[in-house]
Amino acid sequence: MYAISPALFAFIEMSPTVLAIVAALLSTLSLLAKRARFAGGTIRLAVTLALVSGLVLSSMLWSVDLSRSLAAGTGVLFYSIAAVLQVQGMLALTRAQCERLARVSLIGLTIGLLSVIGRELYFAFLTDDPRFVENVFTLHKITVYGAFFAVVLLAQPAPIWKGLAVLFAVLTLAYGQSTGVNLAIVVVAIIFVVPASRRQHALVGFFAIYLSLALIAPFIAGPVFDLLKTTGWLAFYPGTFAARLDLWQMIAPHIVDKPFLGHGANTIRNAADVVVNPTYYTLVDLPSAHNIVFDLWYELGALGMIVYAVLLGAILRTIRILDDRSHFIAGSFLIVTVVELSVDHRIWLSWVLGTLVFAAGVCILHCRAVTVSGTGSRTAISAVHLNSNAPTHR
């Protein structure tokens, strides 16, 4: 599954959803066969995801569209269960199994990345209209997958893997047509050149700025838009940036209407009345806020934003003890996820949730593989946390 999945991501639209289910089933069978018990860390993860699922489901109580909130809540719960099973399945692997699976996964990620690159070049040069909306939508999705694949290759010691990751980055910046992935590539590149001893500080600094802006975003979107529009700065980039800022300043007043609990999970999809006299926003409907911050503010209010901030803080705290390569993989996966969701797609989409579950499994797999084969004090500390064979089951 890990050999063929990345290539399937690039060609079959619903493959992340299906593969999340398959991974959970395989992990369940493996755990039953080994009669393995859930580790303490996995139990804490399960409790955390259960609380998040409960928050999303409970938003039905005040939702303006109960069916959409129910769908979002059940989706988060389902993928949370799949994530917990897959994580525990990864931690239950022996060292030999982990290293073998990591090698197989690396081959699969290479095939998947080459597939993404091939499709980017096809849409760029071999179609009559490379910006046809269906092609753009497909590119938006497959380049997200490619970003995750490229991070793992970039972390490998051999230059050939790094070269392939750089090739993907260059071609995506030139032909990918996804602003979210392009920004993520730039941020990951900066993190890559930061000395390993300083990467945690860089990550904490980045997310401190990000969360500070996220918490005040609804209150500054309007004034910032008016300022940039008055000074003429938006005219230089009337596409993605201006259109999104225009959308966010239209959403902001509706957030203030229900600031504490929001309008209910997944309800912004039907909030077409939000779009009033747009200046740069040209879509006839409202697929999302194109920003997880404004999605959460509108749908779950301040409570949702607080939970989001706590989750990001907990993840940063968790990965801080990883060794250099593992820390880069985990930190970069977090950057790709947050930056992409802050510019392009909704968190409630099934393929997004499926991708995050699969990406989490790949991240843990390669972090464990680095841990069991690496040396040094930080690696030894990581082994206590990640190796399920340790007596503490941390």
N, C-alpha and C positions, 0 to 999 in steps of 0.2 A: 504493500500500500504506500509506503513512504518513497518507493522508487518511482511509481507512476503518478502519484497524486499531483505533484507540482505541474506536470505537463497537462493533466486533465483540467486544472484550474484555468489554464490559458485558453482552452478550447470548448469546455462544457460549462454553461452558465451556472447550473445548480450544483456543480461538483463540491463546493465548500460545504453546503448543507448536507449532502449525502455522506461525504467523507467524515464529517464530524460525528454522524450517527455510527458509521462503520468503525471509526476509531474507538468510540465509547463501547461498542459491542465487543470488539477485540480485547479491549482492556478489561471488560467485565469477565470474559471467558478466561483470560489469563489470571486474573485475581482469584477466581473460583478454583481454577486448577491448582494454583499455588497455595490456596487457603490463606491468602495474605490479609492482614488486617490493615485498616486505614491508619496511616501515620498521623502524628499529632498536627503536623503542618497542614496535611490535607484536610483534617477535620476543621481546623481554623478557616481554611479556604472555603470549605463547604458551608460553614456558618455564615461567613461574610457574604457569599453569593446568595445564600438563602435570605439574608436580610435585604440585600439589594432587590432580589426578586419580589420579596414581600412589599417593599416600597413601591415598586412599579405596579404590582397587582392592586395594592391598596388605593392607587390613584383613581381606580374605577369609582370610588366613593364620591369623588368630586369632579369627575371627568365630564367634559361637554360631549364626548363621544365614547360611550361605554364599550362598544364593540372593539374599537381601535385600541383602547387601553388594555382590554382583556387580551387581545392578540399580542400586544407588546409584552405584557407580563408573562403570558404562557411561553412566549418565545425565549425570553430571558431565562426563565426557570428551566426550560428544556435544555438550552445550551449550557447553562450552569451545571446541570447534572452531567452532561457530556464532558464538560471541562474537568470536573472533579474526577470522574472515572478515568479520563485519559491521563491526568496528572499522576494519579496514584499508580496507574499502569506503568508509567515511565519510571517512577521511583522504585517500583518492585522489580525492575530489570536487574539482572546480575551485571557485574562489570563487563564481562565478555559480551553479553547480549547488547549492552549499551554501546560499546565501541563498535560492534558489528553493525548495529542499526544506524549509528551515526555515519558510518562510511557509506552505507546504502542510501541514506537520506541525502548525503552530499551529492551523490550521482543524480538522484532525482531532482534536487534543487538546481543542478547544472542544466539538466534537460529542460526543466521548467523555465529557467531564465533564458535559455536559447530560444525556446518557443515564444516567450514574450517578446524578445528582440525581433524574431522573425515576423511576428504579427505587426509590430510597430513599423517595421520597414515595408511590409505589405501595404498597410493603410497609408503610408506616406507616399509611396511611389507607384503602386500597382492598381490603384482604384481611381475611377474617374473623378470622384469628389471625396478626397480624404477627410474633409470636415463634415461629411454627411452625419446627421445626428446619431444614427445607430452605431456608426463606427466610433464616434467620439465616446459614446456611452460604454462601448466595449473596451476601448483603450483606457478609460478611467478606471475600470475594474481590474483589467489584467496588469496594468502598471502598479497597482497596489500590491498585487501578489509578487510581482517582480521586485519591488522594493524590499519585501521581507526576505526573498530568496537571496538578493544581492548582499544583504547585511551579513548573512552567514558565510558567504563566499569571501567577503571582504575581511572577515575575522580569521580566515585560514592563513597559515604561515607561508604557503607556497605562492610565489608571484603570479602563477597562471590563474589562480582563483581570484586574486585581487584585480588582475587585468580584466577578467570577464565582468566583475562587478563594476569597474570603472567604465567599461564599454557600455554596459546597460545605462549607467548614470548619464553619460554623454548623449547617447541616442534618445533617452527619455526626455532630457532637457530640450533636445532639438525637435523631437517629433511626438512626444507622449501626449501633449495637450491636456495634462492634468495638473492644475496649479497646486493642489495639495501634495501630490507626490513630488513635484519639482521643489517645493519648499522643504519637504522632508529630506530630499537628497542633499540639499544645501546644508541643513542643520546637521545631518549625520556626517557629512564630510568635515564640518568644523569639529565635531566631537572626535572624529577619527584622528585628526592632526593634533589634538590636544594631548599632552603627555598623559600616559596612563594614570599616573599618580594624582592628576588633577581632574580626571573625567567626572568623578562623583561631584566635585565642587561645581564643575561646568553644568552638569545635569540639574543639580539643585538650584543653581542660579537661573537657568533657563525656565524651569517650572515655577520658580518663585515669581518671576516676571509674568509668566503666562497666567498663573492663578490670580495674581494681583489685578491684571487687566480683566480677567474673566469675571471677577466678583463685581467690578464696577462697569462692565461693558454696557448693560442696558441704559445706564445713566449718562454715558459719554458718547454713545453712538450718534445721536442727533447732533449735538454740538460739533463733533469732529467732522461729520458729513457736511454740515453747513459751512464750516471753516474751509475745508478743502474745496468745496464747490465754489465758494466765493473767491478764493484765491486762484482758481483755475487749475489746481493740481490734478483733479479727477479727469480733466480732458486729456491728459497725457496717457491714461490707461482706462478708457471708458468700458472695457470689457469686464473681466473677472473681478478685479478689485473694486471698481466703482459700482458695478451692479450689486455685489454682495454688501458693500457698505450702505448702498441705497436700501436694500432689503432689510438690513439690520436696523436702520433708523426707523423703518416703518413698523417693525415688530416691537421695538422698545416700548412704545406707549401701552401696548396690550400686555406686556409683562408687568408693568406698574399696576395694571388693573387687578391682577391676582399675584402679588409678589411672593407670597409665602409657600403656597402649595401648587400654584400653576393651574393649567387648564386640563391636566390629565395626560398621561403618557401617549405619545404617538398621535396627538391631536392637531399638531401644526400642519399636517398633510392636508387637512380639509379647511384650513383657515384662510381661504382665498380672499376673504374680506379684508385681510390685513394689507393687501396690496392696493394702495390708493394713490393715484397720480404719481406713478414712479417716474424717475428721471432717467435712470440708466438700466433699471431692471426690466427685461424685455419678455420674460416668460409669461404665458397666459394663466398658468396655475402656480401653486406653491408646493413643490415636491418636498421641500424642507427649508430650514433656515440656512442650509449650507454651512452650518457651524454648530458643533455639539454644545457650545456654551449657550447660544441663543435658543437652541432646541430645549435644553434642560431648563433654562430660565422660564421659557414660555410654558413648558409642559409639566415640570415638577417644582418650579419656583426656587426660592432660596434653599429649601430643604434638599432638593436635588443637587444644587450646586455645592452645598456643604458636603454631601455624601461623595460627590465626584472629587472634590478637593482632598478629602480624607483618603479615598482610594489611591489617588496618585501619590500622596505622601507615604502611604503604607508600602506601595510598590517600590518607591525610591529607597525607603528604609530597608526593605528586604534585599534589594540587589547590591547594597553598598558593600557587603562583605565578599562578593564574588571576586575571583581572580581577574586579571586584566582582560583576557579574551572573552570570558563569560560575561563580565561586566559590560563590555562593549556590545555584545549581542543583545543582552537583555535591555540595556539602556536605549539602544538604537531601535529595537522593536517597539519600545514605549514611545519613542519620538515619532516613528512612522505612524503609529496608531493615532496619537493625539493630534499631530499636525494634519493628517489626512481627514480626520473627523472634524477638525476645526475649519476646514475649507470646502469639503466636497460632500461626503455621504452621511446619511443618518445612521445612528447606532442601532435602530430597530430593524434594519433590513436583514433578512435571513442569511444572505450571502456574506454580509459583514460579520454577523455573529459567528457563522461557521468558519470564516477565515480567521477570526481572532482565536477561536478554540484550537484550530489546527496550528496556527502560528505559536500559540502558547506551548503546545506539545513539542514543536520543533525547537523552540527556544530552550525548554527544559532539557530536551534530549542532548543538544549540543553543549549546553552548560555542564551537564553531567559528564559528557564524554571528555570535555576539557579537564574537568575535575579529577576523574579517575586516572587520566594519563599524565596530568601535569605534576609539577613539583613546586615547592616554595611554601612559605608560611600561609599566604592568603589562600592558596589552593587547599592546604590542609584544613583551614577553618571552613572553607566552602564544603569540603567533603563531609564534615559533621552535619551540615544542614541538608545536603542534597542526596547523600547516599542512604538509601533506605535500609541497607544492611547494618548501619550503625545502631548500637543498642538503644540510643535515645529516640530513634525514629523521628528526628527533627526534620 
